[in-house]
Amino acid sequence: MKISILAPDKKIFTGEAVAVTLPSVNGSFTALENHAPIVSLLNKGQILVQAIENGGKQTFDIQGGFVEISDNSVTACVEIL
């Protein structure tokens, strides 16, 4: 699935991943391939991206934001710490 993490002034991450964990206002959740469409507010916390290329994991500390998941695409617009 395609992941895009964007801040107001720059792209933080773009790439393919097998999973992404996000700190929603209702608790953290993990999105996998074919996740149901959703729009959610994000709390302060960490986004964890499990990349396809090398199986590595990357984390990004955020202050908050929102995420849209649709058609195997995750787009998070965030404020970074």
C-alpha positions, -999 to 999 in steps of 0.1 A, spaced: 0 0 0 11 35 -7 20 57 23 23 95 22 31 115 54 30 152 48 37 183 69 26 218 60 61 226 46 75 193 34 70 156 26 81 135 55 77 101 39 64 86 7 67 49 -2 53 15 -1 46 -4 31 29 -35 44 14 -18 75 12 16 92 2 22 128 -13 56 136 -22 74 169 -59 82 164 -79 102 189 -98 69 197 -66 49 202 -39 36 180 -48 15 150 -29 -4 123 -39 -2 86 -30 -31 63 -37 -37 27 -74 -34 17 -82 -15 49 -118 0 49 -120 36 38 -116 60 68 -109 95 78 -96 101 113 -81 127 135 -46 119 149 -33 126 184 2 134 195 23 102 192 42 81 168 34 68 133 51 35 126 57 25 90 67 -11 82 83 -8 48 83 -33 20 117 -27 5 139 -40 33 114 -50 60 126 -21 81 105 0 104 105 38 106 88 60 132 78 96 130 69 117 161 38 139 154 19 166 173 -14 157 157 -32 158 123 -55 137 103 -53 106 80 -73 94 50 -72 57 40 -88 47 7 -80 23 -22 -47 10 -6 -34 45 -1 -27 62 33 -23 99 34 -15 115 67 -13 153 71 5 160 103 22 186 124 57 173 134 73 178 168 
